[in-house]
Every structure is written in C-alpha cells, then in structure tokens.
C-alpha cells in the first residue's frame, strides 16, 4: 500500500524562544511518498542538515541498492524546504548514493523582493539549475490544473505562482509562490500546501469550490498563525492533519501570546476538526495513502 511519510526535520526539535525578537524559527518540511511499487516522490526535504536523514528514508523504502526518486517537488525557494536537495547535489558522497529523474518547481524570475524590484528569485533559480546539473535531472515547470500520474499516484496542481501582477503586491515574501497540490491514490487524498499564504488558499477555493475535500491536510507555513484560511480548511475537511512545525512553534501558537490572532484560531479549527494530528517534532510519521 502507498504511504506518505512526514520526516522529522532537525529544525523541528527547536524549543527555544519564539517571538518577534528572535523570529519564528522555521521547522523545515520534508515529505516522502512511496507508491505501491516503491517508486519515490519527495516533497521539499528540509534544511541542508536534513540531507542525510532524507537519504536514509529513501534507502529504507526502496528495493534498489541506490534509491531513484522519480519526482522531487520543491514547493518554494526557502532554505528550510530546498536546503536538503542542494546539499545532496553538492556533496559528492551523498550524490553518489541516489539518482533523481525529474525536479519540479517554479520560482518566477519576475517576482519582486521587499525592495519592490523584480529578480528576487534569480539566485534561487541559479542554485536549482546547479542541482539539476549535478543529478542530470530533467526540469519540469508545473502549470495550473496539471495532473501528473506516477504508479497510481496522481498529483494535481491547484495553485502555481503564474501571475506576478498579483504576487508582487504581497510584500516580497516568496511564500506567496508556494505550490498547492493534491496527492491522490485509489484510497486517499492529501492536500499539500507548503508555505502557502491566505491569498493563495483563497484563490484555490475560488477555482475549485466544493472540490477540495481531502483525507489529509498538510498545514500551511508550519501551522503558524500568519498563514490561514478557514474557507479552505472547511472545504478540505481533513481527518488527518500534518504539521511540519517545531516544538517551539507549536507551543507558542497554542499559548496565550497569539490568542487574539484570527490565524491562530483558524488553524486550531483545522487541527481540532481532525481525528489525528502528526507534529513533525514528535517524530517521523508514516500515513497510509
């Protein structure tokens, strides 16, 4: 049976200060999908120091001596999501222990940074081009409403950052570029949001109204209260929730510090509505898909 693995990133173990002074320490995000016939799909991967752990997960879920990743998806260019694949590509010892067929991402070069100037993601694209070259992998740019099928698993892309006239009004945070897509087997369907923000989820609700029901929801932006959308959560209505969060982030978001935030309460609704919740800092979790 196919499964979805939420990897416990190293950063998820952080349990220190978590406020506006020290910043909201990113927890990283890394998911691995294993199909019925043990084909491998990776989503993000975490920071660079998660490279060895992700490699171990891949090795333990393949029958080959050297695991082959059919598709590696990068939701957006933040280091806690694409650091591991860069480390695997740059470290020859790691690179020799796996192969990657195709890497999917889209970092629009016309996206503006906080200074309002286009080109904020140029360096991110250059780094990913190095990764493609190192693995000899094919590049795939996702398109809106595209479906990709791999060994009975269907990926359906519901939001891609294809309109920078909208994105460039969002203050330069590349979380606005995060992909939103579903992962569906014969039995279950998961909603992957990466670090999507409210605007992206709202657009997804408008486009796919009453078609978003899923069994599994990966909470956006580590379950932090700056990203939320109650309409999206209600339509997904997931029984299982994955929170790629740090111990500090989870503790703080559930404290009184952010009790007056609408996002906190909306995220709590999604969590409390679920029958089971898997938090990354509690350990690597395997969920039947």
C-alpha positions in Angstrom: 0.0 0.0 0.0 1.2 3.5 -0.8 2.2 5.8 2.1 3.1 9.3 2.9 6.0 9.9 5.3 6.3 13.2 7.2 10.0 13.4 8.1 11.1 14.8 11.5 13.5 17.5 10.4 16.3 18.5 12.7 15.0 22.1 13.0 11.6 20.8 14.2 13.3 19.9 17.5 14.0 23.5 18.3 12.2 24.5 21.6 13.7 27.9 22.5 12.4 31.4 22.3 9.8 32.1 19.7 8.7 35.7 19.3 9.1 38.8 17.3 12.6 39.4 18.8 14.2 36.1 17.8 11.9 35.4 14.8 9.7 32.5 14.1 12.3 29.8 13.7 11.5 27.7 10.6 11.0 24.0 11.2 11.8 22.7 7.8 9.5 20.5 5.8 10.1 17.1 4.2 7.6 14.5 2.9 8.3 11.3 1.0 5.6 9.4 -0.9 6.2 5.7 -1.5 3.9 4.2 -4.2 2.6 0.6 -4.2 5.6 -0.5 -6.3 8.1 1.5 -4.2 8.5 4.4 -6.6 9.6 7.5 -4.7 8.3 11.1 -4.8 9.9 13.7 -2.5 8.3 17.0 -1.4 10.8 19.6 -0.3 13.3 18.0 2.0 14.2 20.4 4.8 17.4 22.2 5.6 20.8 21.1 4.4 21.4 19.2 7.6 18.4 17.0 6.8 20.1 15.6 3.7 21.4 12.5 5.4 18.1 11.8 7.1 16.1 12.1 3.9 18.6 9.8 2.1 18.2 7.3 4.9 14.4 7.4 4.4 14.8 6.9 0.7 17.2 4.0 1.2 14.9 2.2 3.6 11.9 2.5 1.2 13.4 1.0 -1.9 14.4 -2.4 -3.1 17.3 -1.0 -5.1 20.8 -0.6 -3.8 20.7 3.1 -4.9 17.3 4.7 -4.5 15.8 6.5 -7.5 13.5 9.5 -7.0 11.1 9.7 -9.9 10.0 13.2 -9.0 11.3 15.7 -6.5 8.9 18.6 -5.8 10.1 21.9 -4.4 7.1 24.0 -3.2 9.0 27.3 -2.9 12.6 28.5 -2.6 13.1 29.0 1.2 16.1 27.2 2.6 14.1 25.1 5.1 12.4 23.5 2.1 15.1 23.2 -0.5 18.3 23.1 1.5 18.4 19.3 1.6 18.3 18.7 -2.1 21.0 21.3 -2.6 23.2 19.5 0.0 22.6 16.2 -1.6 23.6 17.6 -5.0 26.7 19.4 -3.8 28.1 16.7 -1.5 29.6 14.0 -3.8 29.3 11.4 -1.1 25.6 11.9 -0.9 25.1 12.4 -4.6 26.6 9.1 -5.5 24.0 7.3 -3.3 20.8 8.3 -5.1 19.5 9.3 -8.5 16.8 11.8 -9.4 14.8 11.6 -12.6 12.9 14.9 -12.5 12.7 18.0 -10.4 9.5 20.1 -10.3 9.5 23.7 -9.2 8.6 27.2 -10.4 10.3 30.3 -9.0 9.1 33.2 -11.2 12.0 35.4 -12.1 9.8 38.5 -12.3 8.8 38.1 -8.6 9.7 41.2 -6.7 11.5 41.3 -3.4 10.8 43.6 -0.4 12.6 46.4 -2.3 9.9 46.2 -5.0 12.4 45.2 -7.6 12.0 42.2 -9.9 14.5 39.4 -9.8 14.3 38.4 -6.1 14.3 34.7 -7.1 17.1 34.8 -9.7 19.7 33.3 -7.3 17.3 30.6 -6.2 16.8 29.6 -9.8 20.6 29.6 -10.3 21.0 27.3 -7.3 18.4 24.9 -8.6 20.0 24.8 -12.0 23.1 23.6 -10.3 21.1 20.9 -8.6 19.6 19.8 -11.9 23.0 19.6 -13.5 24.5 17.7 -10.6 21.9 15.0 -10.7 21.5 15.1 -14.5 17.8 15.5 -13.8 15.0 16.8 -16.0 13.3 20.1 -15.1 9.5 20.3 -15.0 7.7 23.6 -14.6 4.2 22.9 -13.1 1.1 24.5 -14.7 -2.3 25.3 -13.2 -4.7 22.3 -13.2 -1.9 20.0 -14.4 -2.1 16.3 -13.4 0.9 14.0 -13.2 0.5 10.3 -12.6 3.2 8.1 -11.1 2.4 4.4 -10.4 -1.2 5.1 -9.4 -0.4 8.3 -7.5 -2.0 11.4 -9.1 -0.6 14.8 -8.4 -3.0 17.7 -9.2 -1.6 21.2 -9.1 -4.3 23.7 -7.9 -2.1 26.7 -7.4 1.1 27.8 -9.1 2.8 31.2 -9.0 1.9 32.2 -12.5 0.7 35.8 -12.1 3.2 38.2 -10.6 0.9 41.1 -11.1 -0.9 39.6 -8.1 2.2 38.2 -6.3 4.1 41.4 -6.5 1.6 43.2 -4.3 2.4 40.8 -1.4 5.4 42.4 0.2 8.2 40.3 -1.3 7.8 37.1 0.7 8.3 34.0 -1.6 5.8 32.0 0.5 3.4 33.6 -1.9 5.0 31.4 -4.6 4.3 28.2 -2.7 2.7 25.4 -4.8 -0.6 23.9 -3.6 -1.5 20.5 -4.9 -3.2 17.2 -4.1 -1.7 13.7 -3.9 -4.2 11.0 -4.6 -4.1 7.2 -4.5 -7.0 4.8 -5.0 -7.8 5.1 -1.3 -6.9 8.5 0.0 -6.2 12.1 -1.0 -3.8 14.5 0.6 -3.7 18.3 0.3 -0.1 19.8 0.2 0.2 23.5 0.9 3.9 24.0 1.5 4.2 27.5 3.0 1.1 28.9 1.2 -0.4 32.2 2.4 -4.0 33.2 2.8 -4.2 34.7 -0.7 -3.1 31.5 -2.5 -5.5 29.4 -0.5 -8.4 31.8 -1.2 -7.7 31.7 -4.9 -7.7 27.9 -4.7 -11.1 28.0 -3.0 -12.5 30.2 -5.7 -11.2 28.0 -8.5 -12.1 24.6 -7.0 -15.1 25.4 -4.9 -16.6 22.2 -3.4 -13.9 20.1 -5.0 -11.2 20.3 -2.3 -12.3 17.5 0.1 -9.2 15.5 1.2 -8.4 12.9 3.9 -5.1 14.5 4.8 -4.1 18.2 5.1 -0.5 19.5 5.5 -1.0 22.7 7.4 0.5 25.8 5.6 3.6 27.5 6.8 4.3 25.1 9.7 0.9 25.8 11.4 2.0 29.4 12.2 -0.8 32.0 12.6 0.5 34.2 9.8 -1.0 31.7 7.2 -4.6 30.5 7.4 -7.8 30.3 5.5 -10.9 29.0 7.2 -12.9 28.5 4.0 -10.0 26.4 2.6 -9.9 24.3 5.8 -13.6 23.7 5.9 -13.7 22.6 2.3 -10.7 20.2 2.7 -12.3 19.0 6.0 -9.4 16.6 6.7 -9.5 13.7 9.2 -5.7 13.7 9.4 -3.5 16.8 9.8 0.2 17.1 9.3 2.0 20.0 11.0 5.7 20.4 9.9 6.3 22.5 12.9 9.0 23.0 15.6 8.3 22.2 19.2 8.7 26.0 20.0 6.3 27.0 17.2 3.6 24.6 18.3 4.0 25.6 21.9 3.8 29.3 21.1 0.9 29.1 18.7 -1.1 27.3 21.3 -0.2 29.7 24.1 -2.0 33.0 25.0 0.7 35.0 23.2 -1.2 34.9 19.9 -4.7 34.2 21.3 -6.1 37.3 19.6 -4.8 36.3 16.1 -7.5 35.2 13.7 -5.0 32.9 12.0 -4.3 31.1 15.3 -8.0 30.3 15.8 -8.5 29.2 12.2 -5.5 26.9 12.4 -6.8 25.5 15.6 -10.1 24.8 14.0 -8.4 22.6 11.3 -6.4 20.8 14.0 -9.3 20.3 16.3 -11.5 19.1 13.4 -9.1 16.3 12.7 -9.2 12.8 14.2 -5.5 12.6 14.3 -2.6 15.1 14.1 1.0 14.4 13.4 3.5 17.0 14.5 7.0 16.8 13.0 8.9 17.4 16.3 7.2 14.3 17.7 8.9 12.0 15.2 8.8 10.8 11.6 5.3 9.6 10.8 4.1 7.2 8.2 0.5 7.5 7.0 -1.3 5.1 4.7 -2.2 6.8 1.4 
